[in-house]
């Protein structure tokens, strides 16, 4: 079933905080051709199911069996169970997993909210890059250090904000390591070191997270504002997240 250009993710009522990401992906996923998509770390299906509804074949890799079970329920409920393939495993060992096809032949790979928590972001992103064919696209989204600093400061935690400015754990002594945050230059360097050619980076949730659900702001207006600010400095520099589309030569 080929994707329908009239039912693209960017055209749906998706959360305002991810509007810029879907707007960037939309030209790729609404082109009328069914794509082979690899979603690394996307276990619950928030990205995979909308893409499967467009007719794409999506392989989701995630270490959590519970998340993959949620994915399966969500895909079946949406009527796209046949378009979604779930694989339990880690992103830094993709070459060892039964992905259902040859390495290097995916059209699009998603690596969203993954680099913050893996053991070695460079190794994981390298594995993702090698899974994509020449000319294919890798979509990378991760936490922005500047946005985290601003969020902690506005929440009344200046000491934690200062720790993040210095790239230190804002809550030392916790039972598990703190998630990483990246500056735009850090992210672009990782992408290039993985053998990919990055495009223009954008901010993810420039204002949506700051406003919050209780603000009463019109969701359509917030979505339009997000799309306007996502690629414009200085606004994008303080976004909660960073996003970039990169091409494998």
N, C-alpha and C positions, 0 to 999 in steps of 0.2 A: 504494500500500500504506500504510494508516494506521499510526501508531505503536502499539506494544503496551504497555499500561500495566504488563504483567508483566515487561517486559524493559528497564526504564529504566536509563540509565547509572549513576544512583546505586545501583541494585541490583546492578550488576556488581562484580567484584573489581578495581576501578580503583585506581591508586596512592593511598595515604593522603594524600599531599601535596595532591592535587586534590579530595579528598572534599567539601570545603566548596563548591567551585565547582559541582560536579555536583549537590549537594544543592539549591543555589539555582536551578539551571537546570531541575531535574527537574519542578517543577510546570508549567513552560512547555512542555517537550518531550514530556511524557507525558500530554498532555491529550486524546489521541484524534484530533487533527487534524494532517494533514500541513502543515508550515510551510515557507515559503521562507526559507532561512537564508543569510546572507552571512558568511563567515569570512575576515576580513582578516588576512593574515600567517600563515595556518594551513596552509602548503604541504604538510607531510608527512602531514597527516590525522589527527593525534591527537584532535582534536575532531570533525572532519568525518565520519570513518568511523563512530564510534559513533552520531552523529546520523542519518546515512544509514541505518544498520541499523534505526533506529526508524521509517523511512519518510519522513523529511524530505528535501526537495530542497535540497542544499547547494552553493552557489557559493563556491569558494575562490580568493582573490586573493593572489598571492605573487610577489615579484620573482625568485625562484630557480627556474630550469628544473629543476634537480636535485631540489629539494624537491617540485615538482609531479609529477615522474616517480615519486617515492616514493609520493606520494598516489595516483596512478593505480594503481600496483601493489597498494597496500594496499586500495584500494576494490574492485579486481577480485578480489583474493583473498577478500575478505569477501562477494563476491557483490552488491555495491551500486554497481557502476560506473555504472549508469544514473541513480543518484540524486546523483551528484557531478559538478559542472561546474568545471573548472580554468581559471583565467584568469591569465596572467602579466602582472604590472603592480604598480604602487605604490599604497599606500593613500591617499596624498595626491592622487591623480589618478583617483579612482574614476569621476568623471563622464565621463572619456575612454575608459573600458574597455567592451568588449562583454560586459556582465554577463548578457545573456540575458533582460532584462526592463526595464521602465520604472524609472527612478530613483524612490525613495520608496515602493516597494511590498514591501519585505522585511518579514517578520514579526519576525525576530530577526537581529541582527548581533553578531558576536563580534569583539572587538578585544583579543586576549590576547598579552602579551609583545611588543607593538608600539610603544607610546608611549616605551619606553626608548631606542629606536634610530632613530626617524624624525627627519628634519630639523626638523620643527615639529610637536610633539604636538597643538597646537590646530588646525592645518590638517587633519591626518589625522583627528582625532576629529570635526571638523565634517563632513568628507566622509562618514564612517561614519554620523553622525547623519542626514544628508540622504538616505541610502539606505534608511532605515527609514520605514515608513508611520506615519501618526498613530495613536498607541496602541500602536505596536510597541516592542520592547525592544532595548536595546544592553547587552551584557555586556562590561565593561572589567576587565581584570586586568593588573597591572603590578607592578614591583619596589618593595618598601617600604624606605625609607631606614633606618629604625630596625633592621629585620631585617638589612640588609647590615652595619650598624655592629656589631651583636652577633656576626654570623657571622665577621667579620674579627678581632674581638677574641678570640673563643674559639679561632680558628685560630692565635693567637699573633702577630698583626700589628697591634699597637696604633697604630702610626703611620698605617697605612692606615685604620684605624677612625676615628681622629681626623679625617683628611681627609674621610671620608664624613659625619661629624657636621657639618662646615662646608660640605658640599655641594661638595667639591673632588674632582678626579680622584685616586683613591688610588694610581695608578701613572702619573704624568706622564711624557711622552716616548714613550709607546707609539705604534705606527704608526697606530692608528685611535682615534677618540674613545671615551671611556668611556661605558658605558650609563648613562642617567639613573636616579635613584631618586626616589621621590615620597613625601611625607608624605600622610596621609589628607586633610588640608585642601587640599593641592595638587591631588590627584586629583578631589575633589569640585568644586573651582573650575573645573577643565578641563571636567568633565562639564556643569556649569551653563552655562558660556560657549558650549558647543556647542549650546545650546538644549534640553538634556535635563533631566529631573527625576530626580535620583538617589534611590535607596532607601537602606537601611541598608548601610554598607560592612562587609566582613568580612575577616578575616585568612586568608591562604592559606599553608599549611604553617607553623603556629605551632610545632610541635615535630618534624615528620617529617624535615626537612632536618637539624636539629641531632642527631637520633638516628642517622640514617644507616642504610644497609643492614646494616652490620656490628654493630649494637647487639644483635641477637638478640631484640628486642622483638616481641611478637605483633602481626602486621599488623592484625588486626581490632581489637585494643585501641587501637592507634595511630590507626586510622581513627575509632573512637568518640571518642577524646580530641580529635582535630582538629575534629570536628563540634561538640563541646561548647564548645571554646575559641574557635571562629572568630568569634563575634559578641560576645565578652565581653572588655571591658577589665579589667585591663591586658594580658591575654594576647595579644589580637589586635594590639595596638600594636607588638609585637616580632616579628610574623610575617615570613616571607621575602617575602611578596607581599600585595597588596591586591586586593580584588575588589568590584565594585559593579554592580548591575543598575539601569539607568536607562530611563525611559520618554520617548518623544517625544510631546509634547502634541498 
